[in-house]
Amino acid sequence: MSTPRTVIVIGAGICGLSAAIWLNRAGHRVTLLDRDRPGAGASFGNAGLLAQWAIVPVNTPGLLKTALRYLPDPNAPLWLRWRDLPRLAPWLWQFLRNANPRDAARMIEGLIPIVSDAVDQHRALVRGTVAEKWLATSDLAYAYDNRAAFEADAYGWDAKRRAGFVPEVIEGDAVREAEPLLGPAIGCLAMLRAQGHVLDPGAYMADLAEVLRAEGGTYRRAEVRDITLTGGRVTAVETDGGPLPCDAAVLTAGIWSRPLMRKLGLKVPLEAERGYHLHLVGPSRMPRQPLMMARAKFAVTPMAHGLRCAGTVELGGTEAPPSRAPFAHIRREIARAFPDLRFERAEEWMGFRPSTPDSLPLIGEIGATGVFAGFGHQHIGLTAGPRTGRLIADLLSGRRPNLDLAPYDANRF
């Protein structure tokens, strides 16, 4: 390893927690900063899936046609705050330009190495620690109305099969045998065996912070205001409590990484995909495994303290309050798929997925500044967090990562 360094990690979601833990284990002096509690943003409100099969980006061929069909439909799982369209237009243009066969294949090839071993990466991160108890081995079922709907997803399933994720297709009465909670609206399941999920994402993040502390790292609540460069290299991180000197910094603040990148002179095309969840407290029954509701575009995940229904996409920035339509959509589709399900109450949440136009994160050093990026994971943040943290620790420690990092080049924009 190179000489131990003083490293400030900015942002205590799953990527920041993972980077801090792996950097600390590599012998560096690590301080993790966040203005809130660990995992307070998207790392708290996600669906909890270790989605190592999530190798197909949103912007695949045919996206424009699908979007034009969805946007006028109030029951579709996609929303756009039209008043934000002028601001969003440049990002949307780049996003749609990538929705072609060549670029989609490139994005898929970039996603496979950072998600396809996610369960093993999470287990390596937490083995023998207080956080290990939150990881569950589980099957994953894509739920379709019928076989034709499954076959309409051929592009995605062909890519998954090539990556080693081959579904077991279940139809007819066997659907209810595999998942008794489902009603007659669901007539086909595509089952992936031996996957995994997190039983409580918020508690998992809190325990990961405890792992960092127990192993000698530091966690501090502070608002980061700037990054100081001296001679082109980072020398301090400026916070509301004063400057913190450092030899290197890691930027893992999700969508909130964007203003700090601008301070470094980079305008990264990063946009917030607003994701929603309903957490059903006191459900009358639980599904046997997590499900992806193919038509409704959200996941249903059994957790330690209820049933998490999370997903959908709304484009509209970080300033506006939550919209009611996504919550109504999730409620309507829950009633449709699980007609016998009852629950005490539904807790609502909305958060922000940091999304790049090419659906790939930024991982690696920004120029020669000593500042390392680890953000922009769109829908795969929880899944790819431990792998991302390990890659950053390797780079900062002078170790050669065992995969090509070109798809995630932090300077590509």
Secondary structure, 3 states (H helix, E strand, C coil): CCCCCEEEEECCCHHHHHHHHHHHHCCCEEEEEECCCCCCCHHHHCCCECCCCCCCCCCCCCHHHHHHHHCCCCCCCEEECHHHHHHHHHHHHHHHHCCCHHHHHHHHHHHHHHHCCHHHHHHHHHCCCCCHHHEEEEEEEEEECCHHHHHHCHHHHHHHHHCCCCCEEEECHHHHHHCCCCCCCCCEEEEEEEEEEECCHHHHHHHHHHHHHHCCCEEEECCEEEEEEECCEEEEEEECCEEEECCEEEECCHHHHHHHHHHCCCCCCCEEEEEEEEEEECCCCCCCCCEEECCCCEEEEEECCEEEEEEEEEECCCCCCCCHHHHHHHHHHHHHHCCCCCCCEEEEEEEEEEECCCCCCEEEECCCCCEEEEECCHHHHHHHHHHHHHHHHHHHCCCCCCCCCHHHCCCCC
